[in-house]
Amino acid sequence: MIIPVRCFTCGKLIGDKWEEYKKAVSSGKNPAEVLDALGITRYCCRRMFLSHLELIDEILEYHAYRQGRIKDKIKK
């Protein structure tokens, strides 16, 4: 959902680098080079970035559906 603040394995602080990583990768840069530039060298920390899925937007849609905000839009 949201990138963790620290790596699950080693505890290194990684949450503050997520936005930079996301911008660089979306602009077309190689993820490995971006991680090297950010100083993410441990494989446990690198997997946190490479395997992360941004699901918060999808989950918020279900929450809005349960609240009744989207039900009206679907019926129309």
N, CA, C and O atoms as a MOPAC input file, in Angstrom:
PM7 MOZYME 1SCF
protein

 N      0.83300 1    -1.18700 1     0.00000 1
 C      0.00000 1     0.00000 1     0.00000 1
 C      0.87500 1     1.24800 1     0.00000 1
 O      1.01900 1     1.90500 1    -1.03100 1
 N      1.44700 1     1.57000 1     1.12600 1
 C      2.33400 1     2.72100 1     1.23600 1
 C      3.71800 1     2.18200 1     1.53500 1
 O      3.86600 1     1.24500 1     2.32000 1
 N      4.73000 1     2.76300 1     0.91700 1
 C      6.09500 1     2.28000 1     1.13800 1
 C      6.43900 1     2.37200 1     2.62300 1
 O      6.19700 1     3.40200 1     3.25200 1
 N      6.99800 1     1.31200 1     3.18200 1
 C      7.35600 1     1.34600 1     4.60800 1
 C      8.45000 1     2.37900 1     4.88800 1
 O      9.24400 1     2.70200 1     4.00400 1
 N      8.48900 1     2.88400 1     6.09400 1
 C      9.49400 1     3.86700 1     6.47700 1
 C     10.87200 1     3.21400 1     6.53200 1
 O     11.86500 1     3.81300 1     6.12000 1
 N     10.92700 1     2.00200 1     7.03400 1
 C     12.18600 1     1.28100 1     7.16100 1
 C     12.10800 1    -0.05700 1     6.44200 1
 O     11.03100 1    -0.62400 1     6.25800 1
 N     13.27400 1    -0.54500 1     6.03900 1
 C     13.37700 1    -1.86600 1     5.41300 1
 C     12.96300 1    -2.91600 1     6.44000 1
 O     13.35400 1    -2.83900 1     7.60400 1
 N     12.17700 1    -3.89000 1     6.01200 1
 C     11.71000 1    -4.92900 1     6.92900 1
 C     12.85800 1    -5.77800 1     7.46800 1
 O     12.79200 1    -6.25000 1     8.60300 1
 N     13.90700 1    -5.98000 1     6.67500 1
 C     14.97400 1    -6.88500 1     7.06100 1
 C     16.05700 1    -6.21100 1     7.88700 1
 O     16.38300 1    -6.67300 1     8.98100 1
 N     16.62100 1    -5.11500 1     7.36900 1
 C     17.77500 1    -4.51200 1     8.03700 1
 C     17.43300 1    -3.26500 1     8.84400 1
 O     18.23000 1    -2.84700 1     9.68500 1
 N     16.28900 1    -2.67000 1     8.61600 1
 C     15.88400 1    -1.50200 1     9.38100 1
 C     16.39100 1    -0.17300 1     8.84900 1
 O     16.21500 1     0.86000 1     9.49500 1
 N     17.02100 1    -0.18600 1     7.67400 1
 C     17.53200 1     1.06100 1     7.09600 1
 C     16.37000 1     1.96600 1     6.68800 1
 O     15.34000 1     1.48200 1     6.21900 1
 N     16.53200 1     3.25200 1     6.86100 1
 C     15.52200 1     4.23500 1     6.50400 1
 C     15.41600 1     4.33100 1     4.97700 1
 O     16.38700 1     4.68100 1     4.30600 1
 N     14.22700 1     4.01800 1     4.42800 1
 C     14.05200 1     4.03300 1     2.97800 1
 C     12.83600 1     4.83800 1     2.53200 1
 O     12.73000 1     5.18400 1     1.35500 1
 N     11.93800 1     5.13700 1     3.42600 1
 C     10.69000 1     5.80500 1     3.06200 1
 C     10.87900 1     7.18700 1     2.47800 1
 O     10.06400 1     7.63700 1     1.67200 1
 N     11.94300 1     7.86800 1     2.87400 1
 C     12.16700 1     9.22500 1     2.39200 1
 C     12.68700 1     9.26800 1     0.96300 1
 O     12.72600 1    10.33900 1     0.35800 1
 N     13.08100 1     8.14200 1     0.41900 1
 C     13.62900 1     8.08700 1    -0.93700 1
 C     12.60600 1     7.64300 1    -1.97800 1
 O     12.90700 1     7.63300 1    -3.17200 1
 N     11.41500 1     7.28100 1    -1.54800 1
 C     10.40800 1     6.73300 1    -2.45500 1
 C      9.97900 1     7.72000 1    -3.53700 1
 O      9.90100 1     7.34900 1    -4.70800 1
 N      9.70600 1     8.94900 1    -3.17400 1
 C      9.22900 1     9.93000 1    -4.16100 1
 C     10.27400 1    10.18100 1    -5.24800 1
 O      9.93500 1    10.25900 1    -6.42900 1
 N     11.53100 1    10.30600 1    -4.85900 1
 C     12.59900 1    10.49800 1    -5.84800 1
 C     12.69200 1     9.29300 1    -6.77600 1
 O     12.82300 1     9.44500 1    -7.99100 1
 N     12.62400 1     8.11000 1    -6.20500 1
 C     12.69000 1     6.87700 1    -6.99500 1
 C     11.52300 1     6.81300 1    -7.98000 1
 O     11.70900 1     6.50600 1    -9.15700 1
 N     10.33500 1     7.10300 1    -7.49000 1
 C      9.13600 1     7.02300 1    -8.32000 1
 C      9.20100 1     8.00900 1    -9.49500 1
 O      8.85400 1     7.65600 1   -10.62200 1
 N      9.64300 1     9.23800 1    -9.23000 1
 C      9.75900 1    10.23600 1   -10.29600 1
 C     10.78400 1     9.83200 1   -11.33400 1
 O     10.54100 1     9.96500 1   -12.53400 1
 N     11.93000 1     9.33700 1   -10.88300 1
 C     13.00100 1     8.97300 1   -11.80900 1
 C     12.60900 1     7.78100 1   -12.68000 1
 O     12.87500 1     7.77600 1   -13.88200 1
 N     11.98800 1     6.78800 1   -12.08800 1
 C     11.58800 1     5.60000 1   -12.85500 1
 C     10.45700 1     5.93400 1   -13.82400 1
 O     10.43100 1     5.42000 1   -14.94200 1
 N      9.53300 1     6.77900 1   -13.41100 1
 C      8.43500 1     7.14800 1   -14.31400 1
 C      8.91900 1     8.01100 1   -15.47600 1
 O      8.27100 1     8.06600 1   -16.52100 1
 N     10.05400 1     8.68300 1   -15.29900 1
 C     10.61200 1     9.47100 1   -16.40000 1
 C     11.41400 1     8.61200 1   -17.37000 1
 O     11.88500 1     9.11200 1   -18.39200 1
 N     11.57600 1     7.32500 1   -17.06400 1
 C     12.20100 1     6.41000 1   -18.01000 1
 C     13.58700 1     5.93200 1   -17.63400 1
 O     14.22400 1     5.23800 1   -18.42600 1
 N     14.07000 1     6.27300 1   -16.47400 1
 C     15.40400 1     5.84100 1   -16.06400 1
 C     15.36800 1     4.38800 1   -15.60100 1
 O     14.32500 1     3.87200 1   -15.19800 1
 N     16.51900 1     3.74800 1   -15.66700 1
 C     16.66900 1     2.36700 1   -15.24500 1
 C     16.57000 1     2.29000 1   -13.72100 1
 O     17.28700 1     3.01100 1   -13.02700 1
 N     15.69500 1     1.42800 1   -13.18500 1
 C     15.53900 1     1.34300 1   -11.72600 1
 C     16.83200 1     1.01100 1   -10.98500 1
 O     17.06000 1     1.52700 1    -9.89100 1
 N     17.67100 1     0.17000 1   -11.55300 1
 C     18.93000 1    -0.18800 1   -10.89500 1
 C     19.84200 1     1.02900 1   -10.75300 1
 O     20.47900 1     1.21600 1    -9.71600 1
 N     19.90100 1     1.84300 1   -11.78400 1
 C     20.73900 1     3.04700 1   -11.73200 1
 C     20.17800 1     4.06300 1   -10.74200 1
 O     20.94000 1     4.73900 1   -10.05100 1
 N     18.87500 1     4.17200 1   -10.66900 1
 C     18.24100 1     5.10400 1    -9.74000 1
 C     18.52900 1     4.68000 1    -8.30100 1
 O     18.86900 1     5.51600 1    -7.46400 1
 N     18.39500 1     3.39100 1    -8.01400 1
 C     18.68400 1     2.90300 1    -6.67100 1
 C     20.14600 1     3.11500 1    -6.29100 1
 O     20.44600 1     3.45600 1    -5.14700 1
 N     21.04800 1     2.91700 1    -7.23800 1
 C     22.46500 1     3.18000 1    -6.97800 1
 C     22.69200 1     4.65000 1    -6.66600 1
 O     23.44000 1     4.98100 1    -5.74600 1
 N     22.05900 1     5.52800 1    -7.41700 1
 C     22.22000 1     6.96700 1    -7.20200 1
 C     21.64900 1     7.40300 1    -5.84900 1
 O     22.16700 1     8.33400 1    -5.23100 1
 N     20.59600 1     6.74100 1    -5.39000 1
 C     19.99200 1     7.07400 1    -4.10200 1
 C     20.73900 1     6.45900 1    -2.91900 1
 O     20.44000 1     6.77000 1    -1.76600 1
 N     21.70900 1     5.58900 1    -3.20200 1
 C     22.47900 1     4.96600 1    -2.13300 1
 C     21.83600 1     3.72500 1    -1.55500 1
 O     22.18500 1     3.29800 1    -0.45400 1
 N     20.90100 1     3.14000 1    -2.28300 1
 C     20.24700 1     1.90700 1    -1.84300 1
 C     21.06200 1     0.75300 1    -2.42800 1
 O     20.88800 1     0.39300 1    -3.59200 1
 N     21.95300 1     0.17500 1    -1.61500 1
 C     22.86400 1    -0.84600 1    -2.11900 1
 C     22.54500 1    -2.24700 1    -1.61000 1
 O     22.87700 1    -3.22700 1    -2.27600 1
 N     21.92100 1    -2.36500 1    -0.46800 1
 C     21.60300 1    -3.68800 1     0.07600 1
 C     20.45400 1    -4.30900 1    -0.70600 1
 O     19.49000 1    -3.63100 1    -1.06200 1
 N     20.56900 1    -5.59800 1    -0.96500 1
 C     19.53300 1    -6.25200 1    -1.76800 1
 C     18.19300 1    -6.30500 1    -1.04800 1
 O     17.14500 1    -6.33500 1    -1.69400 1
 N     18.21400 1    -6.31600 1     0.28900 1
 C     16.94000 1    -6.34400 1     1.01200 1
 C     16.20400 1    -5.01200 1     0.84400 1
 O     14.97900 1    -4.98600 1     0.72200 1
 N     16.94600 1    -3.92400 1     0.83800 1
 C     16.33000 1    -2.60600 1     0.64700 1
 C     15.88300 1    -2.41800 1    -0.80500 1
 O     14.83400 1    -1.83000 1    -1.06800 1
 N     16.67600 1    -2.91500 1    -1.72900 1
 C     16.32700 1    -2.79200 1    -3.14700 1
 C     15.03600 1    -3.53000 1    -3.46100 1
 O     14.23000 1    -3.06800 1    -4.26900 1
 N     14.84000 1    -4.68700 1    -2.81600 1
 C     13.60400 1    -5.43400 1    -3.07700 1
 C     12.38800 1    -4.67900 1    -2.57600 1
 O     11.29500 1    -4.82800 1    -3.12300 1
 N     12.57000 1    -3.86100 1    -1.52800 1
 C     11.45300 1    -3.06900 1    -1.00800 1
 C     10.95300 1    -2.10100 1    -2.07800 1
 O      9.75000 1    -1.87600 1    -2.20500 1
 N     11.87800 1    -1.53200 1    -2.84100 1
 C     11.50100 1    -0.60200 1    -3.91000 1
 C     10.98500 1    -1.34500 1    -5.13500 1
 O      9.96000 1    -0.97000 1    -5.70500 1
 N     11.68400 1    -2.38800 1    -5.53800 1
 C     11.34000 1    -3.07500 1    -6.77700 1
 C     10.04600 1    -3.86800 1    -6.68800 1
 O      9.36100 1    -4.04500 1    -7.69600 1
 N      9.70200 1    -4.34400 1    -5.50500 1
 C      8.50300 1    -5.17800 1    -5.38000 1
 C      7.29200 1    -4.42000 1    -4.84500 1
 O      6.22400 1    -5.00700 1    -4.67300 1
 N      7.44400 1    -3.14000 1    -4.58200 1
 C      6.34900 1    -2.36400 1    -4.01000 1
 C      5.28500 1    -2.05000 1    -5.05800 1
 O      5.60200 1    -1.63700 1    -6.17300 1
 N      4.02600 1    -2.24900 1    -4.68900 1
 C      2.89100 1    -1.88900 1    -5.53500 1
 C      2.11900 1    -0.77500 1    -4.85700 1
 O      1.83700 1    -0.84200 1    -3.66100 1
 N      1.78300 1     0.23400 1    -5.61100 1
 C      1.03800 1     1.37100 1    -5.07700 1
 C     -0.45500 1     1.04800 1    -5.14800 1
 O     -1.08900 1     1.26400 1    -6.18100 1
 N     -1.01100 1     0.53500 1    -4.06400 1
 C     -2.40000 1     0.08700 1    -4.02600 1
 C     -3.33600 1     1.03500 1    -3.29900 1
 O     -4.54200 1     0.79200 1    -3.25700 1
 N     -2.81700 1     2.09300 1    -2.73400 1
 C     -3.64100 1     2.96100 1    -1.89600 1
 C     -4.80800 1     3.56800 1    -2.67500 1
 O     -5.90500 1     3.70800 1    -2.13400 1
 N     -4.58200 1     3.93000 1    -3.93600 1
 C     -5.65900 1     4.52500 1    -4.73500 1
 C     -6.79300 1     3.52600 1    -4.97900 1
 O     -7.96600 1     3.90000 1    -4.95400 1
 N     -6.44700 1     2.26200 1    -5.21500 1
 C     -7.47700 1     1.24100 1    -5.43100 1
 C     -8.25200 1     0.96300 1    -4.14500 1
 O     -9.46900 1     0.77700 1    -4.18000 1
 N     -7.57000 1     0.93600 1    -3.04100 1
 C     -8.22800 1     0.67200 1    -1.76500 1
 C     -9.17100 1     1.81600 1    -1.40700 1
 O    -10.24900 1     1.58000 1    -0.86100 1
 N     -8.78600 1     3.02800 1    -1.70200 1
 C     -9.65000 1     4.16700 1    -1.41100 1
 C    -10.95100 1     4.11800 1    -2.20600 1
 O    -11.98600 1     4.58700 1    -1.73300 1
 N    -10.90300 1     3.55000 1    -3.41700 1
 C    -12.13400 1     3.40700 1    -4.19900 1
 C    -13.11300 1     2.46200 1    -3.49800 1
 O    -14.31600 1     2.72400 1    -3.48400 1
 N    -12.61700 1     1.37700 1    -2.92000 1
 C    -13.48600 1     0.44400 1    -2.20700 1
 C    -14.05600 1     1.08700 1    -0.94900 1
 O    -15.20900 1     0.85500 1    -0.58500 1
 N    -13.24500 1     1.88200 1    -0.30400 1
 C    -13.73200 1     2.58000 1     0.88600 1
 C    -14.85700 1     3.55200 1     0.50400 1
 O    -15.87700 1     3.63600 1     1.18800 1
 N    -14.65600 1     4.27100 1    -0.58100 1
 C    -15.68700 1     5.20500 1    -1.03300 1
 C    -16.94900 1     4.45000 1    -1.44400 1
 O    -18.06000 1     4.93300 1    -1.22800 1
 N    -16.78200 1     3.27100 1    -2.03200 1
 C    -17.93400 1     2.46000 1    -2.42600 1
 C    -18.73600 1     2.03300 1    -1.19600 1
 O    -19.96600 1     2.07400 1    -1.19500 1
 N    -18.02000 1     1.62700 1    -0.15900 1
 C    -18.70200 1     1.20300 1     1.06800 1
 C    -19.38100 1     2.38000 1     1.75400 1
 O    -20.38200 1     2.19800 1     2.44600 1
 N    -18.85900 1     3.56200 1     1.57400 1
 C    -19.45600 1     4.75000 1     2.17300 1
 C    -20.69000 1     5.20300 1     1.39600 1
 O    -21.47200 1     6.00500 1     1.90700 1
 N    -20.87900 1     4.70900 1     0.17900 1
 C    -22.04600 1     5.04800 1    -0.60700 1
 C    -21.81000 1     6.18300 1    -1.58800 1
 O    -22.75200 1     6.63300 1    -2.24100 1
 N    -20.58800 1     6.65200 1    -1.70900 1
 C    -20.31100 1     7.76400 1    -2.61600 1
 C    -20.23600 1     7.32900 1    -4.06500 1
 O    -20.52300 1     8.12600 1    -4.95800 1
 N    -19.86000 1     6.09400 1    -4.32300 1
 C    -19.71300 1     5.64900 1    -5.70400 1
 C    -20.96100 1     4.90100 1    -6.15300 1
 O    -21.19200 1     4.80700 1    -7.35900 1
 N    -21.75500 1     4.37900 1    -5.27800 1
 C    -22.95300 1     3.62000 1    -5.64800 1
 C    -23.87600 1     4.44500 1    -6.53100 1
 O    -24.45300 1     3.93100 1    -7.48900 1
 N    -24.01000 1     5.70600 1    -6.21100 1
 C    -24.88200 1     6.57700 1    -7.00600 1
 C    -24.33100 1     6.76900 1    -8.41000 1
 O    -25.09800 1     6.85600 1    -9.36900 1
 N    -23.02900 1     6.83500 1    -8.54200 1
 C    -22.40700 1     7.02600 1    -9.85200 1
 C    -22.55500 1     5.77200 1   -10.71500 1
 O    -22.71100 1     5.87500 1   -11.93100 1
 N    -22.50900 1     4.59000 1   -10.09600 1
 C    -22.63400 1     3.33100 1   -10.83300 1
 C    -24.05000 1     3.15200 1   -11.34900 1
 O    -24.23000 1     2.67300 1   -12.46900 1
 N    -25.06100 1     3.51900 1   -10.57200 1
 C    -26.46100 1     3.34500 1   -10.97300 1
 C    -26.83500 1     4.20900 1   -12.14800 1
 O    -27.71600 1     3.85000 1   -12.92800 1
 N    -26.17300 1     5.35600 1   -12.28900 1
 C    -26.50900 1     6.27400 1   -13.38400 1
 C    -25.88500 1     5.83000 1   -14.62700 1
 O    -26.05000 1     6.47300 1   -15.66400 1

